[in-house]
């Protein structure tokens, strides 16, 4: 088809989806902001950096712990088989 550009269509779809998402966020977030303003309370967003760091490191620590545990268990099993 002449004049059909898939990249342009994708861009338009992305812009529409983004505007719908922003409207939904605004619709759900605005009442919270107004309530906090009315009560005189501050909102802290993204203040748990250390918690997220620890939670991100847990799978890595678990992997290495499992690896060490398996190494020890297999080593003992091989020692018993040899004797």
PENOR-V69430 format. One record per backbone hydrogen bond with DSSP energy under -0.5 kcal/mol. CO is the residue of the C=O (numbers start at 1). NH is the residue of the N-H. Records with the same first field share a line. If there is no record, write none. Layout:
BEGIN
CO->NH, NH
END
This chain:
BEGIN
1->4
3->5
4->6
5->9
6->10
7->11
8->12
9->13
10->14
11->15
12->16
13->17
14->18
15->19
16->20
17->21
18->22
19->23
20->24
21->25
22->26
23->27
24->28
25->29
26->30
29->33
30->34
31->35
32->36
33->37
34->38
35->39
36->40, 41
43->45
48->52
49->53
50->54
51->55
52->56
53->57
54->58
55->59
57->61
58->62
59->63
60->64
61->65
62->66
63->67
64->68
65->69
66->70
67->71
68->72
69->73
70->74
71->75
72->76
73->77
74->78
75->79
76->80
77->81
78->82
79->83
END
